[in-house]
Amino acid sequence: MAVPPELIEILRCPKCKSKVEIKPDNSALKCVNVECSLVYPIKDDIPVMLIEEASVEK
């Protein structure tokens, strides 16, 4: 089961409060803000929206 689109629509990056988009391989959510660009992993179909768990992807 994937992350529901309704959930992705309401989630925001905890650091900059910008929207997030799901990556094409459904493995993570990426902040759309180019200055932030944090990527939050999805583990067991649950987005881990912790800044400490995020990685930077430009």
C-alpha positions, 0 to 999 in steps of 0.5 A: 500500500502506498502513501495516499495522495490525500496525505501527501497533499497536506504534508509539509516540510518540517524545516521550511514548511514547503510542499513535498512531492513523492519520488517516482520510485515511492521511496521518499518525499522530497521538499519542493523548495530548491533551497531546502531540498530535504528528502524524507524516507518512507518506511513501511508505507509511513513517511518519516517527517523528521529533519534528523532522518532526512537527507539532502538531494539537489 
